[in-house]
Amino acid sequence: MAEIIQNEGGGGKHQKKRAKKGHVHMDMTPMVDLAFLLLTFFILATSLSKPKTMEIIYPKEVKEDDVKTKVADELATTLLIGEEDEHIFYYSGKFKPDSTVLVQTNFSKDGLRKVLLDKNQRINDQVTILKEKLLNKEINDSTYARAYGKVVNDSLAPFVIVKTIEKSKFRNVVNAIDELNITNVKKRAIIDMGESENIAMRQRIVELGLKK
């Protein structure tokens, strides 16, 4: 509390009266306590920002030979993710060390997305029709979900195999999955890159003069 101490001036009745001066002493203890109480309240009442992460549900472990035998060559596209951002390649069909050409791409709208849209055009056209029906309320959400799942998992829908090495950057794997989602490619697998593909990728990097 504020404490006021006044000093009384002396003098007789004929002396000139002096104005009384007061000495003010402020006790700041209650204000400090209030500041700490407010700080504690805001810390406890404020929700701190949580780190944003993307959960990836990996499919069950599949051997490379099993994938090749179960997926038709003309439907398969393999995406190779190397160490650097420039080391993104793809090829179609079955890998043949002597004849397969690795095509460099990226995660722009004119890169991998365009490739996948071209390969998955039939599926995307059907998805567009379903979305229009949902928007026009011709079908409900549950009907759309069932129809969508049937369309994207069609037996003739493209299959994309994402292959990585130990030094592949996580963000590039996430970008690849984003592109698959955007282009409605739901038949996919994420596996380790084979040694023959890794050798071919390194040779292609040297041919293109890319940074190692």
Secondary structure as UniProt FT lines:
FT   STRAND          3..6
FT   TURN            13..14
FT   STRAND          22..25
FT   HELIX           29..45
FT   HELIX           64..70
FT   HELIX           73..75
FT   STRAND          76..81
FT   TURN            85..86
FT   STRAND          88..92
FT   TURN            97..99
FT   STRAND          103..104
FT   TURN            109..111
FT   HELIX           112..119
FT   HELIX           121..135
FT   TURN            136..137
FT   HELIX           141..152
FT   TURN            155..156
FT   STRAND          159..164
FT   TURN            166..167
FT   HELIX           170..182
FT   TURN            183..184
FT   STRAND          188..192
FT   HELIX           195..208
//
